Amino acid sequence: MDPEVSNAAGFGRERITSLLVFGFLQSSSDKFRQELDTLGHELFDGALPQPFCADDELQTDGLQVSRSYGRIEADSESQDEVIRSIARHLAQAGDEMEHHLRIHPGLVSSLAAKFMDRSLSEEDRRSCLASALKEVGQAYPKDMETEKATLIMAMLLARKVVTLTPSLCRDVFRTTVNFINQNLLIYVRNLVQNEVD
């Protein structure tokens, strides 16, 4: 696994983006659940992030009591919850956007084939994702911020490729995280910061 996304222990850009993409994919179909669970255990040191749960209680002192774990979680855990909540909302927006975009199955198949090509570098894969985004991006809702639309479309394409070919989960995840970190990091950080404030 690429070291840029494999160490999610710190709360750097990799962890924020990894949680966001993971949460987006986790809000999706069960067709790739096993591959996603394996990836989650690898990324998050065996502690698979749970989807945001409406039953969790936010305390006034900023700590969160999680019924699923039965313990008080620190601020970083609360921030993880915020990121997963954002991911869930972006996944819902992605579901709505998908109906309007009508992503051509041939585009998804072509992108999956490029991810299967072991001769392509990580940079080549990011370039393939960027090209697919340009093609899909011509139909994104014009009333949505460009950065938000690009973020959702990148994760939506990742979800479609992994749904088509679950064995590509790790590669697609890594490339999507790296693409977002390279192109949308400021937007993602601001998105999280606005929710935390």
Beta strands, then each sheet from edge to edge (+ up, - down):
strand 1: 57-58
strand 2: 64-66
strand 3: 71-73
sheet 1: 1+ 2- 3+
end
